[in-house]
C-alpha cells in the first residue's frame, strides 16, 4: 500500500513508489547496470554472435561501451524488418536521438542500452574528461542519421555509396570503441576505417538471403493475415548490378538462380577483401616502424583532427597492442568472405562458421588480422 500525501490544490494523491521516483531523477544503481549488461550480452549472443565472441578481447575499459553500442546497432539493423512502414522506424530513430541526449546529460531513460551506455560514459568522463565522450556523441548521432537515411532498404546507388554507408556505420562503431578506451590515434582510426568498410560491405552481402525473401506476415488478433512488414529488398549497388546484368526482380523470384547474382556478389566481395588486405599491409608496416603507403582520407574531418604527435609511427606499435582487440572485427569479416568464396559467391549457400572462435584465438596469439 502506498502512503497518501496531501498536495496543495489537488487533494489527496498517492505517493509514487521509490523506483518510480528514481526513474524520474535518473538514478542508476549498480544493480541496474548489471541487469542492463546482461540484457545486452543476451541480445548479442542471440543476434550478433560474432560481436559476442569479439567482446572478450576488447580492452576492458571499453567493454560496456562495446556491449551497448553493438546492441544498439543490432536493434537499428532490425528496424526495417520489425516495423510496418518507414515512418514508424523514424519515430524509433528519434527516440534514440532523444535518448542519446539524455544519456550524455546524465539522465538516461529506463532502457537497458541507455543505462549501460550511461554507465560507460560516466566512467569514461571520470578517467579522461569530456573530450572522448563528446567524440562518441558526435559519432553516435552520425550513426543514427545514416541508419535513418537507409531505413527503406533501397539499393545503394554505387559501390562508393556502400563504402560511405559502411564508414558511417561499422567504421564509426569502431571509432566509438577506440574513443571509449580512450584512444586517439590516426593510425588506429585509419585501420578502423578500412576494417569498418569491409565489415559494412560484408553485412550487406550477408543480408541478401534474408532481405530478398518476403517477410513473415502480420496476423491480427483473430488470426487474419494483415500483410507483410516489408517488401523484398536487394541492397547491392546499382552500378554493380548493371555491370553484371542482374535484376532485382530475378533475385526475388529465382533467388540464387538469378542470372548475374554471383558475378555481382563477387565484385562487391572483392572490394571488401581489398580493404582487409590494405589493413593487413598497414598493420605489418606500422609494426616495422614504417608509415602507411597512403594517406588517411578522412583526416581533417570532424573528430579526425590529430596532433603532430599522433602521426608518430614510433608510438603506433604501442597503440596497436593496446587496442588490438578492436581490430579483430577484421577476422570475422574475413571468415565470412572465405565461406562466401567456398560457396562460389552464392550468398544463399554460405554455411555457418564453426571456426571463428579458433580464428579469433589464432589472430590474437599471432597478432594478425
Phi, psi and omega per residue, in radians:
X1 nan 2.441 3.141
X2 -1.603 2.541 3.101
X3 -1.351 2.281 3.118
X4 -1.489 2.438 3.116
X5 -2.264 2.622 -3.127
X6 -1.603 2.269 3.083
X7 -2.074 2.468 -3.050
X8 -1.022 2.214 3.012
X9 1.418 -0.067 -3.080
X10 -2.225 0.148 3.130
X11 1.195 -2.604 -3.129
X12 -1.489 2.344 3.064
X13 -2.274 2.635 3.141
X14 -1.423 2.239 3.133
X15 -1.228 2.429 3.141
X16 -1.219 2.559 3.063
X17 -1.114 2.869 -3.040
X18 -1.036 -0.739 -3.085
X19 -1.102 -0.613 3.136
X20 -1.211 -0.679 3.101
X21 -1.121 -0.673 3.127
X22 -1.172 -0.636 3.099
X23 -1.037 -0.762 -3.116
X24 -1.162 -0.567 -3.126
X25 -1.470 -0.162 -3.123
X26 1.334 0.385 3.139
X27 -1.265 2.249 3.111
X28 -2.101 2.104 -3.114
X29 -1.648 2.912 3.076
X30 -1.042 -0.633 3.120
X31 -1.135 -0.660 3.091
X32 -1.067 -0.779 -3.108
X33 -1.134 -0.746 3.120
X34 -1.083 -0.757 3.123
X35 -1.121 -0.726 3.129
X36 -1.144 -0.712 3.121
X37 -1.085 -0.764 3.137
X38 -1.116 -0.654 3.095
X39 -1.081 -0.841 -3.109
X40 -1.107 -0.749 3.134
X41 -1.083 -0.699 3.127
X42 -1.160 -0.685 3.101
X43 -1.103 -0.737 3.133
X44 -1.178 -0.703 -3.140
X45 -1.073 -0.653 -3.105
X46 -1.471 -0.582 -2.966
X47 -2.039 -0.320 3.137
X48 -2.553 1.299 -3.010
X49 -1.144 -0.494 3.102
X50 -1.093 -0.813 3.095
X51 -1.120 -0.630 3.113
X52 -1.076 -0.650 3.097
X53 -1.302 -0.776 -3.065
X54 -1.145 -0.542 -3.082
X55 -0.966 -0.493 -3.120
X56 -1.148 -0.371 -3.071
X57 -1.859 -0.104 3.089
X58 -1.222 2.412 3.132
X59 -0.856 2.409 -3.018
X60 -0.963 -0.655 -3.115
X61 -1.069 -0.407 -3.091
X62 -1.815 0.063 -3.026
X63 -0.995 -0.952 -3.065
X64 -1.141 -0.672 3.080
X65 -1.078 -0.751 3.125
X66 -1.065 -0.817 -3.134
X67 -1.037 -0.806 -3.097
X68 -1.173 -0.798 -3.086
X69 -1.157 -0.721 -3.137
X70 -1.225 -0.577 3.075
X71 -1.214 -0.672 3.053
X72 -1.087 -0.758 3.097
X73 -1.027 -0.716 3.129
X74 -1.110 -0.767 3.138
X75 -1.107 -0.780 -3.105
X76 -1.207 -0.605 3.093
X77 -1.130 -0.514 -3.127
X78 -1.458 -0.262 -3.018
X79 -0.927 -0.883 -3.129
X80 -1.027 -0.411 -3.130
X81 -1.430 -0.460 -2.947
X82 -1.867 -0.109 3.120
X83 -1.956 2.649 -3.061
X84 -1.427 -0.338 3.072
X85 -2.712 2.747 -3.067
X86 -1.051 -0.494 -3.130
X87 -1.061 -0.706 3.110
X88 -1.165 -0.687 3.096
X89 -1.073 -0.668 3.140
X90 -1.188 -0.574 3.057
X91 -1.108 -0.676 3.112
X92 -1.181 -0.672 3.074
X93 -1.081 -0.731 3.116
X94 -1.116 -0.656 3.050
X95 -0.981 -0.790 -3.115
X96 -1.227 -0.560 3.081
X97 -1.113 -0.778 3.098
X98 -1.156 -0.673 3.137
X99 -1.080 -0.741 3.135
X100 -1.083 -0.731 3.083
X101 -1.025 -0.736 -3.137
X102 -1.224 -0.657 3.117
X103 -1.060 -0.808 -3.084
X104 -1.364 -0.228 3.029
X105 -1.566 -0.034 3.114
X106 1.463 0.306 -3.103
X107 -2.317 1.144 -3.040
X108 -1.242 2.589 3.013
X109 -1.251 2.923 -3.118
X110 -1.426 1.260 3.139
X111 -2.337 2.287 -2.975
X112 -0.965 -0.798 -3.129
X113 -1.091 -0.749 -3.129
X114 -1.118 -0.728 -3.128
X115 -1.119 -0.792 -3.117
X116 -1.186 -0.698 3.111
X117 -1.145 -0.700 3.080
X118 -1.011 -0.796 3.133
X119 -1.080 -0.753 -3.140
X120 -1.117 -0.745 -3.135
X121 -1.169 -0.708 3.129
X122 -1.071 -0.764 3.111
X123 -1.164 -0.664 3.119
X124 -1.111 -0.763 3.130
X125 -1.102 -0.636 3.137
X126 -1.201 -0.478 -3.128
X127 -1.564 -0.659 -2.926
X128 -2.298 0.124 -3.124
X129 1.407 -2.872 -3.013
X130 -1.544 -0.226 -3.009
X131 -1.032 -0.956 -3.111
X132 -1.153 -0.621 3.115
X133 -1.112 -0.682 3.109
X134 -1.117 -0.669 3.098
X135 -1.105 -0.739 -3.136
X136 -1.091 -0.729 3.128
X137 -1.103 -0.750 3.112
X138 -1.008 -0.843 -3.104
X139 -1.193 -0.619 3.115
X140 -1.096 -0.751 3.132
X141 -1.169 -0.638 3.072
X142 -1.157 -0.698 3.101
X143 -1.037 -0.825 3.127
X144 -1.106 -0.744 -3.139
X145 -1.063 -0.696 3.133
X146 -1.180 -0.762 3.103
X147 -1.063 -0.703 3.137
X148 -1.135 -0.697 -3.109
X149 -1.132 -0.449 -3.103
X150 -1.904 0.428 -3.080
X151 -1.122 -0.485 -3.024
X152 -1.557 0.087 3.074
X153 0.964 0.802 3.072
X154 -1.564 2.651 3.127
X155 -1.066 2.601 3.054
X156 -1.238 2.490 -3.107
X157 -1.113 -0.648 -3.089
X158 -2.657 2.953 3.072
X159 -1.113 -0.616 3.091
X160 -1.115 -0.625 3.106
X161 -1.167 -0.646 3.064
X162 -1.114 -0.688 3.098
X163 -1.143 -0.692 3.093
X164 -1.088 -0.752 3.082
X165 -1.029 -0.790 -3.115
X166 -1.136 -0.650 3.089
X167 -1.094 -0.702 -3.062
X168 -1.506 -0.025 3.093
X169 -2.124 -1.319 -3.015
X170 -1.255 -0.696 3.050
X171 -1.153 -0.656 3.125
X172 -1.134 -0.641 3.036
X173 -1.026 -0.681 3.124
X174 -1.230 -0.691 3.073
X175 -1.016 -0.755 -3.114
X176 -1.162 -0.638 3.100
X177 -1.138 -0.752 3.092
X178 -1.093 -0.742 -3.133
X179 -1.131 -0.504 -3.115
X180 -1.365 -0.118 3.135
X181 -1.244 -0.814 -0.045
X182 -1.641 2.718 3.078
X183 -2.561 2.305 3.012
X184 -2.155 1.844 -3.077
X185 -2.521 2.129 3.121
X186 -1.086 -0.598 -3.116
X187 -1.231 -0.728 3.105
X188 -1.195 -0.677 3.082
X189 -1.119 -0.679 3.129
X190 -1.099 -0.795 3.075
X191 -1.074 -0.759 -3.133
X192 -1.092 -0.603 3.136
X193 -1.102 -0.839 3.135
X194 -1.152 -0.776 -3.127
X195 -1.150 -0.735 3.133
X196 -1.107 -0.682 3.078
X197 -1.076 -0.751 3.105
X198 -1.079 -0.729 -3.128
X199 -1.140 -0.691 3.117
X200 -1.148 -0.689 3.102
X201 -1.155 -0.742 3.116
X202 -1.083 -0.722 3.121
X203 -1.055 -0.664 3.108
X204 -1.149 -0.759 3.108
X205 -1.148 -0.719 -3.128
X206 -1.103 -0.525 -3.086
X207 -1.424 -0.127 -3.075
X208 -0.980 -0.913 -3.106
X209 -1.100 -0.531 -3.115
X210 -1.319 -0.863 -3.041
X211 -1.320 -0.487 -3.116
X212 -1.306 -0.300 3.111
X213 -1.559 2.591 3.081
X214 -1.069 2.533 3.118
X215 -1.306 2.866 3.120
X216 -1.148 2.456 -3.130
X217 -1.195 2.613 3.075
X218 -1.568 2.295 -3.139
X219 -1.936 2.393 3.099
X220 -1.391 3.100 -3.129
X221 -0.988 -0.546 -3.125
X222 -1.478 -0.070 -3.105
X223 1.633 -0.005 -3.135
X224 -1.249 2.549 3.130
X225 -1.369 2.095 -3.113
X226 -1.775 0.155 -3.132
X227 1.858 -3.067 -3.111
X228 -1.795 2.747 3.119
X229 -1.258 -0.432 -3.112
X230 -2.756 2.902 3.019
X231 -1.598 2.773 3.068
X232 -1.001 2.620 -3.103
X233 -2.470 2.650 3.050
X234 -2.370 2.053 -3.003
X235 -1.689 0.062 3.128
X236 -1.013 2.502 -3.107
X237 -1.016 2.444 -3.088
X238 -1.122 -0.647 -3.132
X239 -1.157 -0.613 3.103
X240 -1.226 -0.739 3.133
X241 -1.104 -0.697 3.124
X242 -1.124 -0.712 -3.137
X243 -1.149 -0.598 -3.119
X244 -1.569 -0.089 -3.107
X245 1.240 0.517 -3.089
X246 -1.682 2.366 3.092
X247 -2.000 2.397 3.139
X248 -0.960 -0.809 -3.063
X249 -1.034 -0.585 3.129
X250 -1.156 -0.673 3.119
X251 -1.165 -0.714 3.141
X252 -1.129 -0.604 -3.083
X253 -1.552 -0.680 -3.002
X254 -1.977 -0.101 3.098
X255 1.031 -2.226 -3.080
X256 -1.142 -0.236 -3.130
X257 -1.553 0.045 3.141
X258 -1.139 2.301 -3.126
X259 -1.137 2.256 3.093
X260 1.599 -0.127 -3.084
X261 -1.088 -0.857 -3.084
X262 -1.156 -0.601 3.089
X263 -1.140 -0.744 3.132
X264 -1.146 -0.767 3.127
X265 -1.091 -0.688 3.110
X266 -1.041 -0.789 -3.123
X267 -1.085 -0.759 -3.116
X268 -1.215 -0.744 3.133
X269 -1.108 -0.605 3.114
X270 -1.089 -0.672 3.111
X271 -1.142 -0.708 3.085
X272 -1.082 -0.762 3.141
X273 -1.132 -0.632 3.095
X274 -1.044 -0.708 3.123
X275 -1.145 -0.678 3.111
X276 -1.167 -0.719 3.101
X277 -1.073 -0.754 3.123
X278 -1.078 -0.751 3.131
X279 -1.112 -0.701 3.133
X280 -1.149 -0.714 3.106
X281 -1.142 -0.718 3.088
X282 -1.044 -0.812 -3.125
X283 -1.051 -0.754 3.120
X284 -1.084 -0.809 -3.123
X285 -1.149 -0.725 3.139
X286 -1.119 -0.647 3.108
X287 -1.142 -0.501 3.135
X288 -1.533 0.076 3.137
X289 1.439 0.225 3.116
X290 -1.739 2.702 3.057
X291 -1.448 2.870 3.055
X292 -1.136 2.672 -3.087
X293 -1.528 0.229 3.085
X294 -2.662 2.743 -3.118
X295 -1.334 2.725 3.045
X296 -1.430 1.969 -2.976
X297 -1.128 -0.355 -3.091
X298 -1.724 0.016 3.114
X299 -1.071 2.373 -3.121
X300 1.695 -0.280 3.081
X301 -1.326 2.977 3.123
X302 -0.957 2.310 -3.122
X303 1.152 0.200 3.038
X304 -2.213 0.691 3.055
X305 -1.831 2.182 -2.999
X306 -2.126 2.664 3.050
X307 -1.312 2.897 3.118
X308 -1.106 -0.562 3.138
X309 -1.152 -0.499 -3.115
X310 -1.182 -0.324 3.133
X311 -1.476 -0.103 -3.057
X312 -1.168 2.036 -3.123
X313 -1.277 -0.312 -3.127
X314 -1.175 -0.490 3.127
X315 -1.627 -0.074 -3.059
X316 -1.109 -0.688 -3.097
X317 -1.100 -0.698 3.107
X318 -1.131 -0.698 3.104
X319 -1.131 -0.714 3.133
X320 -1.086 -0.778 3.133
X321 -1.076 -0.732 -3.082
X322 -1.235 -0.631 -3.089
X323 -1.901 0.351 -3.014
X324 -1.050 -0.636 -3.118
X325 -1.029 -0.522 3.130
X326 -1.168 -0.574 -3.096
X327 -1.318 -0.161 -3.103
X328 -1.193 -0.159 3.018
X329 -0.983 -0.509 -3.140
X330 -1.112 -0.583 -3.113
X331 -1.162 -0.744 3.127
X332 -1.131 -0.738 3.116
X333 -1.113 -0.770 3.122
X334 -1.105 -0.634 3.124
X335 -1.082 -0.759 3.125
X336 -1.146 -0.739 -3.109
X337 -1.104 -0.608 3.080
X338 -1.146 -0.741 3.134
X339 -1.192 -0.598 3.086
X340 -1.144 -0.731 3.102
X341 -1.103 -0.696 3.118
X342 -1.114 -0.474 3.108
X343 -1.591 0.275 -3.141
X344 1.003 0.659 3.075
X345 1.056 0.569 3.004
X346 -1.804 1.806 -3.061
X347 -1.129 -0.308 3.128
X348 -1.345 -0.261 -3.075
X349 -1.944 0.147 -3.132
X350 -1.214 2.244 -3.125
X351 -1.497 2.741 3.094
X352 -1.166 2.678 -3.100
X353 -1.684 2.225 2.993
X354 -1.931 -0.099 -3.106
X355 -1.608 -0.180 -3.017
X356 -1.014 -0.784 3.110
X357 -0.990 -0.716 3.113
X358 -1.158 -0.736 -3.138
X359 -1.104 -0.689 3.110
X360 -1.140 -0.735 -3.140
X361 -1.138 -0.729 3.113
X362 -1.127 -0.727 3.129
X363 -1.093 -0.726 3.136
X364 -1.183 -0.687 -3.115
X365 -1.156 -0.731 -3.084
X366 -1.703 -0.021 -3.129
X367 0.927 0.903 3.082
X368 -2.241 2.687 3.070
X369 -2.109 nan nan
